[in-house]
Amino acid sequence: MASTYLTRTPSSSGNRRTFTISVWFKRTGLDEFNYIFDCDGGNSQSENKLGFYQDRLSFGVWNNSTSSSAINIETNRQLRDTNAWYHVVCAVDTTQSTASDRVKLYVNGELQTSLNQSTYPSQNYETAINYVNNPHSIGRWENGSSRYFNGLISHFHFCDGSAYAPTEFGETDSTTGEWKIKTSPSVTYGTNGFFILKDGNSLTDQSGNSNNWTVASGTLTKTEDCPSNVFATLNPLVYHNTSYGLPHYQHGNTRLSWQNGESHFMKAWSTLGANKGKYYFECKNYSTTNFSTIGIGDATGASSSNGYIGQGSDGAYTYGYYSDNGNYFNNGSSTAYGNAWDSSGAVAGCAVDLDNNKLYFSVNGVWQNSGDPTSGSTGTGAISIADPSTVNGGFYMFGVSRPNVGSNGYIDVNFGNGYWGSTQISSAGTNASGIGIFEYDVPTGFTALATKGLNL
């Protein structure tokens, strides 16, 4: 569960009737309640929040003294894609004569008109937002230690005194038709306005107002994943036998963890897949009880029952490298390949050459079976895999499986974000593609499984 949030308390009041929130985010957990932004206005306005309820985007003000909502605008649309970056703009102007013009929610440039809740404020209503000495937070409910936002946040703008359209912060790409970010919009920020989390995890205000924020709890880490380049993560929407409990994902869905009593194998697959190109990813094992795997699989293998990657029920198109003895598994059969990687802290690498249908594995930077991922069609030391066009779904996903153990543990995956959990990789290997940060050298011609990598 997420536990990081930011805080700031204004030293003077701004405009409480008119303001704009613009933020890019990527959800990694689909909790019932989670807040992107909140302000505690005391008993009369205990919540002034922008966040989610049952995956529906919502902006609201709750009045404790009347036990009712002064504002409650909630979309019918549910934002449940844990691989996508979304852009949300909340434009508030309670001075407007038409009620529906007083609060507008936009997602990726589109005004949300299909609403599950539509309680608009009275004309000239004043929120607790922007009021002097009211604590404001990003990433959590300010009035209680809960409702954390589980995900990534980037380019957070707050404009005090102006209600802007989303086109000030984003635009449609003329080639792809996708909504894309404007990294340096020309807007007026006003007294309490700010711009933080620009191209990193800096909380220094970029608006010129010096309205800096601070980390109140947890660890705020920088990620390579951003609105203009989405990296693969583990997919929390793909899981198997729930009788053993759901998978536990942490650190932006790059850690698969398990707890004592959940003694069963469980696979986790990437949010992105590929049917051509050359890709590299790594995982770090923290368990000394063996049985972890790293590998690739098709749509059937991804939806099969619990187990290690490459077990019999996965079908013929799933290949896993086993930490216990260094064998690889395919369709339930085990073949000697390389060294075990069952020690705590061991890093297994996987190079997938979908142009030549070859697969390679490494341990702590050493390619096993005398493999050479740059050998092309020769496939020196490679495992030959089926052409992606012939497998179910027509592409491969990349993944790991956790071991069948009864004690607590976890395994981290690095698709290029450059972290093991919350620890940044300090001695990165070489990467000629320039996309992603890895512990060990990326073979020449290979790149990260990311949107830029997929389009090389």
N, C-alpha and C positions, 0 to 999 in steps of 0.2 A: 504494500500500500504506500502511496506517496506520502511524504511528510515534509516537503520543502515548500516554504511560502515566503513572500516578500512583504514588506510593510513600509508605510510612510504616513505621517500625520501632518496635514497642512498647518502652517503657522499663521495663515490668514485665509479669509473666505474668498471664494471665487464665485462664479456664476452657477447657482444651484438649479437653474431652470433650463439652461442650454449648454450642451457639451457633446462631445463625440468620443467614443472608444473605438479604436481600430487595432485588431490584433490577429496575428497568424498563429495557428496552433496545430499540433498533431496529437490526437488522442491515442493513448496507449492502454488505457483502462476504461471500461464502460460501467462505472459505478452508477447507482441510482441518482445520487446527488453529487455534483462536483462543481465548484465555483472557479471561474477564471478571475473575476474581480468582485470585490465586496467592500462595503463601507458600513460601519456600525454607527448608527445614529441614536443609540439609546433606546429606551422603551417605546418611544413613539415611532421610530423607524429603525427597527433592529436589524433589518436586512435591506441593503440596496445593492443588488447583485446582478451580475451577468454570468450565466453558467448553464448547467444542464440539469434537467429533471427527466429521468428515463430516456436519456439520449436526445431529448428535445431542447433546442436552444431557447433560453428564457432570460428576459430582463424583468426584474420585479422589485417592488418595495413592499415590505411587510410591516404592518402596524400592530405591535404587540398590545397596545392599549385597547384597540378595537377588535383584535384577533381577525384581521381581514387584510386584503391586499389593496394598497392604494394604487399600485401598478402591477399588472401581471400580463406580459406579452410573451406567449409561448408558441413556438411553431408546431405544426403537425409533422413536419419533416424531422426525421431522426438522423443525426450525424454519427454514423457507426463505423465508418471506414477507418481502421486503425493504421492504414498505410498512407493515408492522404493528409496533406497539409490543407487546412481550411483557412479562409480569410473571412472574418466576421467584423462587421461595422454596426455599432449601435449608436444611432443618431437621436438625441433627445432635445426637444424644443417645446416645452410646455406652454409657451406663449402663443402657439398656433391656435387659430379659431376652430379648425377641424380636428376632432379628437384623434383620428387615425394618423394625423401628421405629427402628433406630439412624441411618439416613439416609433422609430423604424429600425427593423432588424434586416441586415443584408448578409447573405452568404455567397461568397465568391462573386460579388458584384450584383447579385439578384435580390431585389426586394422580396421579403417573405410575406406573402399575402394570405396563405393558407395557415390559419392559426388555430391551435387547440384551446388557447386562452387569450382573451382580448379585453382585459380591463385597462382602459386608458386613464391617465391622470386627469384631474380637473384642470381647467385652464389656469396657467401661471402657478401651478403646483411647484413647491420647492422640495427637492430631494435632500437627503443628508450628505450626498456627494458634494465635495468642494467646500464643506463647512469647516471653519476653523476648529482645530483640536479633535475632529472626528478621525479615528484611526481607519486607514484604508489598507486593503491587502490585495495581493495578487497571488492566486493559487490556493486560497482557502477561505472558508467562512470566517469572517473576522470575529463573530460573536461566540464562537465555540471551536474547540480543537478537533474539527472534523470537516468533511466535505472538501477534501483536498482535490485539486485538479491533478489528474494522472496523465501526464503527457509532456510534450515539448511546447514552448512558447517562444515566439520570435517577433521582433519589430512591433513592440507595444507602444501605441500612440494614445495620448489623452489630450484632447483639445478643449480647453476651458473657454466657454463663451461662443462657440461655433458649432453648428450642426452640419457636418460635411457629408457629401455623397461618397460612396465607395470608390468612385473614379479618381478621387484625390490620392488614394493609397494603392490602387491596383489598376490594371488595364488588361484588355483582351489581346492576346498574342495574335498578330495578323496572319501568321502561318499555321499555327496549331489550333487556334480558337480557344486555348486555355486561358484561364484567369491567372495573371502573373503579378508579382510584386513590383511596386515602385519603392526602391530602397531609400530614396531621399525626397519625399513629397514636399511640396511647397504649401504649407498650411500655417495658420496662426495658432499658437498654443495657449495664449492667455496666462493668467496669474498662476494657476496650479497645473498647467499643462506640462507634459513631459514626453520624452521619447527614449525608451530604454530597450535593452536586449537587441541592439542593432548588430547583426553579423557576429554574435557571440553572447557571452553571459555577463557583459558589463552592465552594471546598474547605474552608471554615470549618465545623467540626463543629457541627451544629444540635442535637445531643443534650444539650448542656450539659457534656460531658466534656472539651472542648477537645482532642480527638484529631484535629487538623487533618491534612490530607494536602497533598502538594506535587506539582507537575508535574516529573517526572524527565526527560522528553523530549518534544519536539514542542510543539504549540500547542493549548491547550484553549479552544475557542470556545463561545459561547452560541448556541443556536438557538431559533427560534420553535416548531419542531417539538417536540411533547411528547406524553405519554400521553393527554392530554385533547383534543388538537387535532393531527391528523396532516396534514402538508403533503405535497403531491406532491413527488416527486423523479424523477430519471431512473431507468428500470427496467433493472437489469443482466440481467434474465432474458429481455429481448426484444432479439435481435440477428439479424443477417442472414448474409451469406456469410462463413463462418469461415476461408476460404482466405486472407483478408487479415488474419487475427488478430482476436481478440475486442476489443470496445470496452474502453477503460480509463476507469474511473470513480473520482473522488476527491471529497474533502470532502463526505461524506455523500451521494454520488451526485448532486451538483449541478455537477460538472465533467466534461465529456467531453474526453479528451485523446488524442493520437495521437503516434506516434514516427516518426522518419525511416525510410523504407522501407515504411511502411504507407500507400502512396499510393493510397488509394481512398476514395470517399465512404462515410460511415456515419451512419445515422440513430439517434437516441435518443429514446425516447418516455416520457411521464409514467406514473407508477404509478397515478394517478387519472385518471378521465375523467368526462365529464358529458353529459347530454342536455337540460338546461334550466339557466337561470340565466345570469349575466354574470360573466366572469372575466378577470383580467389577469395576465400574466406577462412577464418580461424575460429577455434574454440579453445577455451581454457578449462581444464579439468581440476576440480577441487576435491574430488573424492578419491580415496585410496582403496575403495571397495569394488573397483573395477566396473565393467559392464556398460560404460558409456559408448556411444557411437557418433560418428560424424559422417555425413554423406549426402546423397541426392536421391530423389524419387519422383515418380510421375503422380498423376492425380489419383490413381487407384492406391498406390502405396501410401499417399498422404492421408487417405480416408480409412485405412485399414485399422485393425484393432491395435491395442497397446502392444509394445514390444520393441526390440532393437531394430534399427534400420537394416533392411535386407532380410528380415525373417520371412518364413515361407508364405504367410498370409499377405505380405506386401506385393506379391506377384513378381514377375520377371524383370521389372524395370526399376528396381530400387537397389542401391549399392551403399553399404555402410562399412566403415573402418572401425574395428572393435578395439577398445582400449585394453581389454584383458590380456590379449595375446598377440595383437598386431595383425590378425587375420582380417580379410574383408568378406562380407556376406552379400550374397545375391540369391534371391529366390530360395532362401533357407539353407543354401550350401555355403560352407566355410572353406576359404582358400588361403594358404599362407601368403603373406605379403610383406610385412615389415615388423618393426619393433612395437612392443606394448607402450602405451602412454597412460598407465594407470596411476602414476605418482601425482601427488597433489602439486598443482602448478604447472603441469605439463601442457604444452600447447600443440594441438594437432591442426595442421593446415590441409586445405582441400583446393586443388586446382582443377577446374572443369573446362575442358576444351571441347566446345560444342561445334566447332568448325571441323574437327577431325574425329569427334566422338571418342575422346580419351579422357581418363580420370586418373588423378595422381593424389597421393596423400603424403604428408610430411609430419615429422615429430621434432619439435623444437628447432625448426628451420632446416632440418635435413630431410631431403626427399627420399622416401623409402623405395626399396626394390631397385636401387640405383636409377631411380626415375629422373627424367629430364622433361619437364613440361614444355620446354621450347623446341622439342624435337619434331613437332608437327605431326604429319601423317605417319612418320616412322613409329612414334609412340614408345620411345625408349622407357622401359619400366612401367608402362601404363596399364591400366585396366581398360579393356575395350568395352564400350557401352553402346546400347541401342541408339540408333538415330532418333533424335527428338520427334521427328515427323511420324514415327511409327508407334510412339508410346501413347498411352491414354492421356488425353488433354493436349497432346502435341508439344509439351514443354516439360522441363524439369524444375522442381523446387529443391532448395538446399536446406539442410536441417541437422539436428542433433537429437539424440535420445538420452534420457536420464536413466540411471541404473536401477536395478531391482534391489533396493536396499531399504532397511528399516530405520536408518538414522537420518538426521537432517543433512542437507547438502545442496549444492547448486553447481551449474555449469554455465559459463559465460560464452557468448558468441560475439564475434567482431566481424561485421560485414563491411567495415571501413570507418565506423564512427570513432575509432581510436581510443576506446575505453575498455577496461575490464571492470565491469560494475561501475563504481564511481571513481575508479583510479585511472587517471590518464596514462596512456602508454608514453613512457619517457624516452625510450631508445628505439624509435621507430625504424623499421627496415626501409629499403629503397622501394620506390613505386614510380616507374617511368610514366604511367598514365596520369599521375597527379591527382587521382580521384581516390580519396580515402586514406586512412592512416592505419598501418598494420604493425604487429610486433616483429614480424620477419619479412625478408625481402619478397616482394611480389614478382613472380616470374615475368620476364620481358614479354610483352604482348598481352598480358592479363590485366584485369582491372577489377574494381569493386562492383558488386551487384547493386547498382544504383541507377536512377533514371539517366544520368549523364553517361554512366558506363554502358547501359543498354543501347545508347544511341551513338556510340563511337563508330 
